[in-house]
Structure formats: structure tokens, C-alpha cells
Amino acid sequence: MTSDKRLAELRELESVLDTFGGDSGRWPASKRERMKGLAASDTEARRLLREAEALDAILTRAAGPPIGNTARLADRIAAA
């Protein structure tokens, strides 16, 4: 891969990661396989992906308990 093409690909991956995070399931389908291939074959791309995945993990932990399943909360309120 030429250096200009590689840099363009890395910038595109960085944009995808900044927008959608490190979970490839959230990436646009039109870019997913190409970006995953880049991460598999390029050291810098793997580093960018690992950083995005680490940030995702931190944000998930910081968000607190998941919202949506309130059955246990309702049971505790009813018991009180």
C-alpha cells in the first residue's frame, strides 16, 4: 500500500472510530469489511482500533447500570 493511500485509509478508519466507536457492528456496512481488513493488516490501524475499544469500555462502565430492564427496581419499590 502506498504511503498516501495508507494515510488516507488510516484517516478514514479514524473517522469511523471517532463517529461509531470500536465495535465494528456499529460501523457502516459499506465500510465495515474494508476497515476490519485494514485493522487486521496494519499495526497503526490496530492501535487505533484498540484505543477506540478501550474508550468504549470506559464509557460503558462510566454510564452506570443499563437502562431498560426495570423489573428488579419495580420489585424493590413494591417490596418497600
Backbone torsions as a table, in degrees:
resi	resn	phi	psi	omega
1	MET	NA	129.6	178.7
2	THR	-66.3	157.0	-176.6
3	SER	-64.9	-36.8	178.0
4	ASP	-65.2	-43.4	180.0
5	LYS	-66.5	-41.8	179.3
6	ARG	-61.7	-45.7	179.3
7	LEU	-61.9	-40.2	177.6
8	ALA	-63.8	-41.8	178.9
9	GLU	-64.7	-42.9	179.1
10	LEU	-64.5	-39.6	176.4
11	ARG	-63.3	-40.4	179.0
12	GLU	-65.6	-43.2	177.3
13	LEU	-60.8	-44.6	179.6
14	GLU	-60.2	-39.6	177.5
15	SER	-64.5	-43.3	177.8
16	VAL	-61.7	-45.3	-179.7
17	LEU	-64.8	-40.9	178.5
18	ASP	-64.1	-34.8	-176.5
19	THR	-84.7	-42.4	-170.3
20	PHE	-115.9	-8.2	180.0
21	GLY	86.2	-174.8	-173.8
22	GLY	-84.3	-7.8	179.4
23	ASP	-84.2	109.4	-175.9
24	SER	-61.8	-19.3	176.4
25	GLY	-65.5	-19.3	178.2
26	ARG	-94.5	-8.4	-179.5
27	TRP	-73.6	151.6	176.3
28	PRO	-58.0	134.5	-178.1
29	ALA	-56.2	-33.7	-177.5
30	SER	-67.9	-17.3	-178.1
31	LYS	-114.5	-14.8	-168.8
32	ARG	-55.4	-56.2	-175.3
33	GLU	-64.8	-39.7	179.3
34	ARG	-64.9	-43.2	179.8
35	MET	-68.6	-38.2	176.3
36	LYS	-64.7	-39.7	177.0
37	GLY	-63.5	-40.6	177.4
38	LEU	-62.1	-45.1	-180.0
39	ALA	-64.6	-30.7	179.3
40	ALA	-75.1	-25.0	-172.4
41	SER	-111.6	-5.1	-173.4
42	ASP	-129.8	126.6	-178.1
43	THR	-60.0	-45.5	-179.4
44	GLU	-65.1	-39.4	178.3
45	ALA	-64.0	-40.6	177.3
46	ARG	-62.4	-40.1	178.0
47	ARG	-61.9	-45.1	178.7
48	LEU	-60.7	-42.9	-179.9
49	LEU	-65.3	-44.7	178.8
50	ARG	-59.8	-41.3	178.6
51	GLU	-63.2	-42.5	179.3
52	ALA	-65.4	-39.9	178.6
53	GLU	-65.5	-39.4	178.1
54	ALA	-64.4	-42.4	177.7
55	LEU	-63.3	-42.8	176.8
56	ASP	-56.7	-44.2	-178.9
57	ALA	-63.6	-42.4	178.7
58	ILE	-63.4	-44.9	-179.5
59	LEU	-65.5	-36.1	178.5
60	THR	-64.4	-45.2	179.0
61	ARG	-66.3	-37.6	-177.4
62	ALA	-71.9	-21.9	-176.0
63	ALA	-73.5	-14.4	-178.9
64	GLY	85.2	-165.9	-176.4
65	PRO	-65.9	150.0	179.1
66	PRO	-63.5	145.8	179.2
67	ILE	-99.0	143.3	175.9
68	GLY	135.9	-50.8	179.9
69	ASN	-93.5	100.0	-175.7
70	THR	-107.4	13.2	-177.3
71	ALA	-59.9	-46.1	-179.4
72	ARG	-65.4	-39.0	177.1
73	LEU	-62.7	-44.6	178.7
74	ALA	-61.4	-39.4	178.8
75	ASP	-64.3	-42.3	179.5
76	ARG	-65.1	-39.5	178.8
77	ILE	-66.2	-43.3	-180.0
78	ALA	-65.1	-37.8	179.3
79	ALA	-68.5	-29.2	-179.2
80	ALA	-75.5	NA	NA
